[in-house]
Amino acid sequence: MASVITLCLIALSGCAQSTTVTNGYDPAEYLNRPFHAVNKGLDTVLVRPLSKGYGALVPATIKHIVDNEVRFLSLPKTLVNSALQGNIERTGDTAARLFVNATLGGLGLLDPATDMKIPEHDEDFGQTLAVWGANQGPYYELPLLGPSSARDFAGTVGDFVLNPLSYVGSGSGSTLLGAGQRAASIVDTRYRFSDPIDGALYKSPDSYTTVRNLYLQRRNNAILNGNIDTEARPDIYEAGEF
């Protein structure tokens, strides 16, 4: 069900971009489409109803705190990857956000860093691999995990290894805490971006193509940090490159 978070990010990208820019390199479409149907079905019967219940029943203050914690817990990943990419500005911004929200914000319950206008970024190891020159490779949609590529799948593994939070605690208690954190993140994000996600999944003529194109667009934009430089584009536009 981590695919729902990916779809949330896809939907955000889709708000500002066309779904017809690129088809990417998709040699496994014959497998990807059935897996997409599985992920869409899980959203239909489980995640979407849970997010609607969350929105209707949970007080606004609690939802705000959950959102703060979800964003706070992503900061170590962003900090490590910003440093690995050699991006001094983003590393400094993220270190500042982490320090301020951990101290003044009560370990992320509050978000004073935003009030202090400290910029917020999102970096992952898939982006780091791209900065280091790794090609994107084939597009995949994986059961439960959602849209990905060869490079981004490797990046997911790298994020787990590099994220300091992966080594906090041990045993069944730590496992339950991690599962609870992921579940809260999925439901909270699905709730906050319900309209664009519903548009991508349920209102487009071909939700598979829409999700694939928006995913590739978002990843391209994330790698370039919003800089539209055709010379610097990764190889998602070059069918057959991997």
Kinemage of the C-alpha trace (Angstrom):
@kinemage 1
@onewidth
@group {chain A} dominant
@subgroup {mainchain}
@vectorlist {calphas} color= white
{ca met a 1} P 0.000 0.000 0.000
{ca ala a 2} L 2.996 2.271 -0.158
{ca ser a 3} L 1.813 2.772 -3.731
{ca val a 4} L -0.767 5.235 -2.421
{ca ile a 5} L 1.968 7.641 -1.283
{ca thr a 6} L 3.540 7.393 -4.714
{ca leu a 7} L 0.166 8.096 -6.305
{ca cys a 8} L -0.265 11.116 -4.042
{ca leu a 9} L 3.005 12.560 -5.306
{ca ile a 10} L 2.051 11.666 -8.860
{ca ala a 11} L -1.243 13.464 -8.496
{ca leu a 12} L 0.479 16.599 -7.189
{ca ser a 13} L 2.694 16.608 -10.245
{ca gly a 14} L -0.318 16.108 -12.460
{ca cys a 15} L -2.002 19.249 -11.196
{ca ala a 16} L 0.495 21.368 -13.103
{ca gln a 17} L 1.629 19.146 -15.947
{ca ser a 18} L 0.131 17.392 -18.949
{ca thr a 19} L -0.242 13.614 -18.895
{ca thr a 20} L 0.944 13.299 -22.503
{ca val a 21} L 4.557 14.440 -22.292
{ca thr a 22} L 6.189 11.024 -22.305
{ca asn a 23} L 5.513 7.314 -22.274
{ca gly a 24} L 8.969 6.442 -21.012
{ca tyr a 25} L 10.512 3.022 -21.559
{ca asp a 26} L 7.908 0.435 -20.585
{ca pro a 27} L 8.871 -3.035 -21.887
{ca ala a 28} L 6.966 -4.785 -19.063
{ca glu a 29} L 3.588 -3.129 -19.729
{ca tyr a 30} L 1.973 -6.536 -20.109
{ca leu a 31} L 2.799 -7.191 -16.429
{ca asn a 32} L 2.518 -3.623 -15.199
{ca arg a 33} L -1.133 -3.236 -16.197
{ca pro a 34} L -2.383 -6.173 -14.076
{ca phe a 35} L -0.286 -4.944 -11.148
{ca his a 36} L -1.776 -1.476 -11.627
{ca ala a 37} L -5.240 -3.037 -11.418
{ca val a 38} L -4.270 -4.681 -8.104
{ca asn a 39} L -2.999 -1.382 -6.677
{ca lys a 40} L -6.063 0.501 -7.878
{ca gly a 41} L -8.302 -2.153 -6.352
{ca leu a 42} L -6.559 -1.827 -2.982
{ca asp a 43} L -7.107 1.908 -3.099
{ca thr a 44} L -10.778 1.421 -3.998
{ca val a 45} L -11.662 -1.073 -1.272
{ca leu a 46} L -9.285 -0.097 1.524
{ca val a 47} L -7.142 3.037 1.410
{ca arg a 48} L -9.648 5.458 -0.106
{ca pro a 49} L -12.424 4.547 2.396
{ca leu a 50} L -9.948 4.726 5.286
{ca ser a 51} L -8.798 8.170 4.212
{ca lys a 52} L -12.380 9.398 3.948
{ca gly a 53} L -13.123 8.103 7.445
{ca tyr a 54} L -9.933 9.721 8.703
{ca gly a 55} L -10.994 13.036 7.208
{ca ala a 56} L -14.520 12.847 8.624
{ca leu a 57} L -13.802 11.533 12.133
{ca val a 58} L -10.357 12.771 13.211
{ca pro a 59} L -10.196 16.332 14.642
{ca ala a 60} L -8.337 18.917 12.550
{ca thr a 61} L -5.700 19.446 15.249
{ca ile a 62} L -4.801 15.742 15.273
{ca lys a 63} L -4.622 15.660 11.471
{ca his a 64} L -2.285 18.660 11.572
{ca ile a 65} L 0.003 16.928 14.078
{ca val a 66} L 0.051 13.717 12.022
{ca asp a 67} L 1.011 15.695 8.921
{ca asn a 68} L 3.795 17.452 10.850
{ca glu a 69} L 5.191 14.114 12.056
{ca val a 70} L 5.052 12.517 8.609
{ca arg a 71} L 7.075 15.395 7.167
{ca phe a 72} L 9.460 15.506 10.152
{ca leu a 73} L 10.302 11.804 9.891
{ca ser a 74} L 11.274 12.258 6.225
{ca leu a 75} L 13.937 14.844 7.102
{ca pro a 76} L 16.817 12.417 7.891
{ca lys a 77} L 16.408 10.789 4.453
{ca thr a 78} L 16.408 14.173 2.755
{ca leu a 79} L 19.396 15.358 4.801
{ca val a 80} L 21.546 12.334 3.914
{ca asn a 81} L 20.659 12.428 0.217
{ca ser a 82} L 21.156 16.184 -0.084
{ca ala a 83} L 24.650 15.707 1.315
{ca leu a 84} L 25.381 12.784 -1.017
{ca gln a 85} L 24.308 14.927 -3.974
{ca gly a 86} L 26.688 17.685 -2.894
{ca asn a 87} L 23.829 20.170 -2.561
{ca ile a 88} L 25.110 22.392 0.229
{ca glu a 89} L 22.089 24.701 0.278
{ca arg a 90} L 19.535 21.898 0.614
{ca thr a 91} L 21.683 20.103 3.170
{ca gly a 92} L 21.826 23.254 5.296
{ca asp a 93} L 18.092 23.937 4.959
{ca thr a 94} L 17.196 20.390 5.947
{ca ala a 95} L 19.626 20.289 8.871
{ca ala a 96} L 18.106 23.544 10.138
{ca arg a 97} L 14.550 22.224 9.783
{ca leu a 98} L 15.492 19.015 11.575
{ca phe a 99} L 17.128 20.863 14.482
{ca val a 100} L 14.361 23.463 14.900
{ca asn a 101} L 11.437 21.032 14.665
{ca ala a 102} L 13.169 18.461 16.889
{ca thr a 103} L 13.798 21.032 19.628
{ca leu a 104} L 11.299 23.887 19.432
{ca gly a 105} L 8.757 21.673 17.670
{ca gly a 106} L 8.769 18.824 20.183
{ca leu a 107} L 10.202 16.146 17.859
{ca gly a 108} L 8.048 17.225 14.983
{ca leu a 109} L 4.694 17.649 16.713
{ca leu a 110} L 4.841 21.315 15.693
{ca asp a 111} L 6.443 22.947 12.651
{ca pro a 112} L 8.112 26.182 13.767
{ca ala a 113} L 10.648 25.829 10.923
{ca thr a 114} L 7.939 26.757 8.429
{ca asp a 115} L 6.993 29.818 10.479
{ca met a 116} L 10.701 30.741 10.397
{ca lys a 117} L 10.594 30.394 6.592
{ca ile a 118} L 13.208 27.632 6.471
{ca pro a 119} L 12.734 25.970 3.059
{ca glu a 120} L 11.483 22.384 2.929
{ca his a 121} L 12.907 19.882 0.414
{ca asp a 122} L 12.416 16.235 -0.459
{ca glu a 123} L 15.346 14.146 -1.652
{ca asp a 124} L 15.723 10.373 -1.975
{ca phe a 125} L 18.387 7.918 -3.077
{ca gly a 126} L 16.768 7.453 -6.482
{ca gln a 127} L 17.444 11.142 -7.114
{ca thr a 128} L 20.944 10.714 -5.745
{ca leu a 129} L 21.636 7.875 -8.185
{ca ala a 130} L 20.417 10.097 -11.039
{ca val a 131} L 22.726 12.915 -9.945
{ca trp a 132} L 25.562 10.396 -9.903
{ca gly a 133} L 24.774 9.493 -13.519
{ca ala a 134} L 22.703 6.309 -13.236
{ca asn a 135} L 20.187 5.786 -16.049
{ca gln a 136} L 16.503 5.471 -15.206
{ca gly a 137} L 15.977 2.091 -16.828
{ca pro a 138} L 12.602 0.423 -17.487
{ca tyr a 139} L 9.383 1.620 -15.881
{ca tyr a 140} L 7.623 -0.765 -13.502
{ca glu a 141} L 4.450 -0.731 -11.443
{ca leu a 142} L 4.949 -3.104 -8.556
{ca pro a 143} L 2.212 -4.745 -6.459
{ca leu a 144} L 1.716 -2.794 -3.208
{ca leu a 145} L 4.748 -0.576 -3.957
{ca gly a 146} L 3.315 1.248 -6.969
{ca pro a 147} L 5.089 3.068 -9.831
{ca ser a 148} L 8.861 2.793 -9.987
{ca ser a 149} L 11.835 2.220 -12.272
{ca ala a 150} L 14.991 0.162 -12.074
{ca arg a 151} L 16.881 3.139 -10.641
{ca asp a 152} L 14.143 4.166 -8.223
{ca phe a 153} L 13.694 0.618 -6.934
{ca ala a 154} L 17.412 0.524 -6.116
{ca gly a 155} L 16.955 3.942 -4.530
{ca thr a 156} L 14.222 2.603 -2.235
{ca val a 157} L 16.631 -0.005 -0.895
{ca gly a 158} L 19.321 2.645 -0.510
{ca asp a 159} L 16.985 4.947 1.418
{ca phe a 160} L 16.309 2.213 3.963
{ca val a 161} L 20.021 1.566 4.446
{ca leu a 162} L 20.953 5.249 4.625
{ca asn a 163} L 18.066 6.463 6.778
{ca pro a 164} L 19.183 6.689 10.443
{ca leu a 165} L 15.602 5.973 11.546
{ca ser a 166} L 15.932 2.448 10.127
{ca tyr a 167} L 18.286 1.620 12.994
{ca val a 168} L 16.249 3.100 15.847
{ca gly a 169} L 15.013 0.416 18.211
{ca ser a 170} L 14.738 -3.305 17.638
{ca gly a 171} L 12.354 -6.210 18.031
{ca ser a 172} L 8.583 -6.430 17.597
{ca gly a 173} L 7.963 -3.053 19.227
{ca ser a 174} L 10.119 -1.312 16.662
{ca thr a 175} L 8.411 -3.236 13.848
{ca leu a 176} L 4.974 -2.203 15.067
{ca leu a 177} L 6.118 1.409 15.397
{ca gly a 178} L 7.457 1.393 11.857
{ca ala a 179} L 4.267 -0.166 10.503
{ca gly a 180} L 2.178 2.399 12.351
{ca gln a 181} L 4.272 5.229 10.955
{ca arg a 182} L 3.859 3.947 7.383
{ca ala a 183} L 0.112 3.442 7.816
{ca ala a 184} L -0.342 6.954 9.216
{ca ser a 185} L 1.687 8.397 6.354
{ca ile a 186} L -0.363 6.554 3.726
{ca val a 187} L -3.759 7.507 5.138
{ca asp a 188} L -2.804 11.113 5.909
{ca thr a 189} L -1.308 11.719 2.469
{ca arg a 190} L -4.218 10.000 0.698
{ca tyr a 191} L -6.623 12.238 2.598
{ca arg a 192} L -4.771 15.492 1.913
{ca phe a 193} L -4.507 14.891 -1.828
{ca ser a 194} L -7.728 12.984 -2.401
{ca asp a 195} L -9.027 15.108 -5.298
{ca pro a 196} L -6.002 14.902 -7.610
{ca ile a 197} L -5.509 11.197 -6.811
{ca asp a 198} L -9.138 10.452 -7.597
{ca gly a 199} L -8.715 12.381 -10.828
{ca ala a 200} L -5.714 10.298 -11.861
{ca leu a 201} L -7.160 6.945 -10.831
{ca tyr a 202} L -10.875 7.226 -11.493
{ca lys a 203} L -11.524 10.078 -13.913
{ca ser a 204} L -8.880 9.574 -16.604
{ca pro a 205} L -9.678 7.409 -19.661
{ca asp a 206} L -6.634 5.191 -19.005
{ca ser a 207} L -5.455 5.403 -15.401
{ca tyr a 208} L -2.405 3.222 -16.087
{ca thr a 209} L -1.038 5.555 -18.759
{ca thr a 210} L -1.896 8.610 -16.672
{ca val a 211} L -0.103 7.286 -13.592
{ca arg a 212} L 2.945 6.200 -15.609
{ca asn a 213} L 3.352 9.528 -17.385
{ca leu a 214} L 2.817 11.608 -14.258
{ca tyr a 215} L 5.274 9.463 -12.323
{ca leu a 216} L 8.000 9.953 -14.935
{ca gln a 217} L 7.300 13.689 -15.107
{ca arg a 218} L 7.473 14.063 -11.350
{ca arg a 219} L 10.710 12.110 -11.073
{ca asn a 220} L 12.276 14.180 -13.837
{ca asn a 221} L 11.261 17.390 -12.108
{ca ala a 222} L 12.493 16.166 -8.721
{ca ile a 223} L 15.900 15.192 -10.106
{ca leu a 224} L 16.300 18.595 -11.736
{ca asn a 225} L 15.022 20.382 -8.588
{ca gly a 226} L 12.534 22.224 -10.762
{ca asn a 227} L 15.098 23.413 -13.325
{ca ile a 228} L 13.814 22.710 -16.827
{ca asp a 229} L 17.098 22.088 -18.607
{ca thr a 230} L 16.817 19.848 -21.644
{ca glu a 231} L 20.553 19.179 -21.583
{ca ala a 232} L 20.287 17.852 -18.040
{ca arg a 233} L 17.187 15.689 -18.490
{ca pro a 234} L 17.540 12.041 -17.461
{ca asp a 235} L 16.901 9.317 -20.004
{ca ile a 236} L 13.170 8.837 -19.427
{ca tyr a 237} L 12.497 10.328 -22.858
{ca glu a 238} L 14.850 7.960 -24.645
{ca ala a 239} L 12.874 4.759 -25.277
{ca gly a 240} L 15.155 1.777 -25.126
{ca glu a 241} L 17.801 3.370 -22.865
{ca phe a 242} L 18.504 1.470 -19.670
